[in-house]
Amino acid sequence: MSCLPGMPFAVVCEQRSRYFVVPLVVGISMALPTFGADIDSSHVLSGRSAVGIEETGTQLLDLSWRPKVQWRFEDGGRLTGIARLRFQAEPGTRPGDIERGSYASISRPALIGDNAELELREFFYERSLGDWYLTLGKQQVVWGKADGLKVLDVVNPQSFREFILEDFDQSRIPLWTVNAEYAFSDRSGNDWTLQLLWIPDQTYHALPKRGATYAFTSPRLIPQTPPGIDIQLNDPQRPVRVIRDSDAGLRLTGFLDGWDLTLNYLYQYDNQPALHQQLQPGPTVVITPRYHRTHVLGGTFSRAFGDWVLRGEIGYFTNRFFLTDDLHDDDGVAQSAELSYVLGLDWSGITDTFISGQLFQSRLTNYQTGFIRPEVDTSFTFLVRRMFWNDTLTTEVLWIVNTNDGDGLIRPKVSYDLDDNLEVWVGLDVFYGNRQGLFGQFTDNDRVLLGVKLGL
């Protein structure tokens, strides 16, 4: 058993963290009066239930408890722990319906039977040291300014248990990270912040198993085999060397002539594995997920013009792998660099109203004949949000559409704050379009949701 280098807590070890640190966080939160005023604690209880529209019946039952403890030290440092105990009863969205081989053992949630899991969501120490601000431990690092879809928000992997329907702050997988930020001013008096990241945590996207409710079936993501050919899926070949397989990145953030700007660089293993295929006698296609290094270069910008905000981001990935229709020559995948960008325009010219539109586009710079996905992939998002009754009632609708496949997702939602700590909401998730597309593959999964969240 070994501990991650650079982590300041001896208890954060590969096998102990899931069974010791999580109960420690919960125990501290329950024992608050014993420790005195230096500790703050809070709890969030939430529940969601979804009923299918086309295929009637309960599709989702998700109950969770998220205790948070924050311990403040006299030197200005803070230790924060967030755990999550989650119960999901419906087959297809249970903890066991997610592939767990993409998790490093130090970050993998602990299963409790078939329907529950206990997870250390975040556990980090932070404090300022002169012009530096350090955050050490398990945490989320959010890059980018896009809504609904992602371009630069790739530092942390994501759980696709519910495709992209779950809130990103809950589906994003926190990683053990050294996060250092340095604040300085240039000769013109402009303030800048340099962020440095080291991530010795080999955890990647958590993908649904075959047969799960939101298992991928689109040819863009999953190899398609002719009838009569069996498929054998191997465990992912996940990098395991703590030092040599670490991710690292930096971001420069500043405000210049009215513009909020960032420059970003990340050296990482792509969180999405390439599905390498091999045809063997039987006939059988053996699929082996493998992770590949890529450099990510990009940046973001935003500026307000009265009631309007113009914003965008761009990301260039030097090494991405995509499925092809040629199994014999290149094991079913081929490499290309990818240029992705988003341009967004927001308007808040009407009181209590927010309207936003975004253009997403992805281009493959080394596009080859036989690629399953198109050379240029284009999506649009539209968001309208309106507040009523002193901001206690919120109505919104999000529409995501892909122009290449003619498919999309519509998400209306109404939420109401019964008081400062209690929220109830109802929503719809409606997929439509070509079943071969990213959204159309889930046209049978339309659902009505009811949710409640209580903060204590």
CORJODA-V256868 format. One record per residue. PSI is psi in degrees with one decimal (* if undefined). Layout:
PSI / PSI
This chain:
135.1 / 153.1 / 153.7 / 131.0 / 142.1 / -12.6 / 133.7 / 1.9 / 122.1 / -21.5 / -13.9 / 78.4 / 163.3 / -44.0 / -23.2 / -26.7 / -39.4 / -23.8 / -9.2 / -47.5 / -40.6 / -51.7 / -30.6 / -46.1 / -47.0 / -41.9 / -41.2 / -42.1 / -34.4 / -25.2 / 26.1 / -48.1 / -26.9 / -33.2 / -13.2 / -168.6 / -7.7 / -4.1 / 132.3 / 143.2 / 154.4 / 162.8 / 142.1 / 120.6 / 128.5 / 153.9 / 142.7 / 138.6 / 135.9 / 137.7 / 130.7 / 150.5 / -59.5 / -50.2 / 94.5 / 156.0 / 164.1 / 123.4 / -29.7 / 136.0 / 108.2 / 114.6 / 134.4 / 152.0 / 123.9 / 93.6 / 143.1 / 133.4 / 134.3 / 122.8 / 118.1 / 131.8 / 160.3 / -25.7 / 6.1 / -6.5 / 159.8 / 137.3 / 123.9 / 133.2 / 132.5 / 122.9 / 166.0 / 118.7 / 122.0 / 135.2 / 122.2 / 112.6 / -23.2 / 128.4 / 138.0 / -24.4 / 13.1 / 163.1 / -35.3 / -5.8 / 7.3 / 136.5 / 127.2 / -4.0 / -11.7 / -9.0 / 138.6 / 146.2 / -28.5 / -16.8 / -5.0 / 129.4 / 150.0 / 126.8 / 140.0 / 94.6 / -153.4 / -19.5 / -2.4 / 154.8 / 149.7 / 127.5 / 137.5 / 102.1 / -52.4 / 146.2 / 97.2 / 153.0 / 135.9 / 145.5 / 160.5 / 145.1 / 90.4 / -124.2 / -0.9 / 149.4 / 120.4 / 136.9 / 114.1 / 123.5 / -163.3 / 124.3 / 169.3 / 137.5 / 114.6 / 118.8 / 152.8 / 165.1 / 10.7 / 152.0 / 140.2 / -46.6 / 164.7 / 145.6 / -64.8 / -7.8 / 67.1 / 6.9 / -46.9 / 140.7 / 177.4 / 146.5 / 126.7 / 31.1 / -39.0 / 40.0 / -121.9 / 20.1 / -28.7 / 146.9 / 138.1 / -33.1 / -18.3 / -30.5 / -21.1 / 137.3 / 111.4 / 149.1 / 151.9 / 118.7 / 143.0 / 116.1 / 111.4 / 130.4 / 133.0 / 122.6 / 135.5 / 168.6 / 143.7 / -177.9 / -21.4 / 1.0 / 7.8 / 137.2 / 137.2 / 156.2 / 127.1 / 121.8 / 130.1 / 132.9 / 136.8 / 126.1 / 93.0 / 46.1 / 108.5 / 67.2 / 137.6 / -175.1 / 137.7 / 114.1 / 148.7 / 147.3 / 162.5 / 132.9 / -9.2 / 163.4 / -41.6 / 34.4 / 138.6 / 137.4 / -10.4 / 138.5 / -19.9 / -29.0 / -28.3 / 130.8 / 139.9 / 127.6 / 146.7 / 158.7 / 143.2 / -6.6 / 124.1 / 157.5 / 129.9 / 118.2 / 117.4 / 163.2 / 148.3 / 142.1 / 84.4 / 134.4 / 142.8 / -2.4 / 117.6 / -42.7 / -57.4 / -26.4 / 15.2 / 156.4 / 154.4 / 149.1 / 170.1 / 152.9 / 132.9 / 122.4 / 136.4 / 175.1 / 117.1 / 117.6 / 42.6 / -2.5 / 132.4 / 122.4 / 147.1 / 148.9 / 129.8 / 143.3 / 135.6 / 129.7 / 109.9 / 165.5 / 128.9 / 130.3 / -20.0 / 120.0 / 150.2 / 133.0 / 85.6 / 136.5 / 148.1 / 125.0 / 124.5 / 163.8 / 148.1 / -53.2 / 147.6 / 137.1 / 118.3 / 122.0 / 125.3 / 110.0 / 130.1 / 146.4 / 142.1 / 146.5 / 147.5 / 150.9 / 133.9 / 120.1 / 138.2 / -162.7 / 170.9 / 159.2 / 151.8 / 148.7 / 140.9 / 136.2 / 84.0 / -121.9 / -1.4 / 146.2 / 123.1 / 130.3 / 162.4 / 170.5 / 156.8 / 142.2 / 131.5 / 119.2 / 119.7 / -21.4 / 95.2 / 151.7 / 137.9 / 149.5 / 145.0 / 170.7 / 13.3 / 97.5 / -30.5 / -36.5 / -35.8 / 31.5 / 31.5 / 0.5 / 155.9 / 155.6 / 145.1 / 148.6 / 154.1 / 131.5 / 115.5 / 143.5 / 158.8 / 140.1 / 122.8 / 149.4 / 122.1 / 146.5 / 133.0 / 41.5 / -12.5 / 135.3 / 132.9 / 21.4 / 138.4 / 127.7 / 133.1 / 141.5 / 144.2 / 142.6 / 120.9 / 136.6 / 140.9 / 130.7 / 135.0 / 115.9 / -20.8 / 43.1 / 138.3 / 150.1 / 131.9 / -12.7 / 137.6 / -45.6 / 156.0 / 161.5 / -41.5 / 120.9 / 126.3 / 133.5 / 153.9 / 148.3 / 144.9 / 132.3 / 129.6 / 126.7 / 135.4 / 133.1 / 144.0 / 165.3 / 58.6 / 41.8 / 20.2 / -22.5 / 124.6 / 128.2 / 140.3 / 158.5 / 131.6 / 130.0 / 123.1 / 128.7 / 135.7 / 121.6 / -21.6 / -45.0 / -8.2 / 32.0 / 172.2 / -171.2 / 131.4 / 129.5 / 83.8 / 148.2 / 141.0 / 127.0 / 148.9 / 131.3 / 105.8 / -35.3 / -169.0 / -22.1 / -1.8 / 121.2 / 136.0 / 149.2 / 158.9 / 144.3 / 171.1 / 144.2 / 112.1 / 115.2 / 150.7 / 164.0 / -165.4 / 124.0 / -11.5 / -9.9 / 174.4 / -36.1 / -38.7 / -20.8 / -16.3 / 27.0 / -19.7 / 0.1 / 16.2 / 143.5 / 155.2 / 132.4 / 147.0 / 130.5 / 158.5 / 142.1 / 128.2 / 125.0 / 134.0 / *
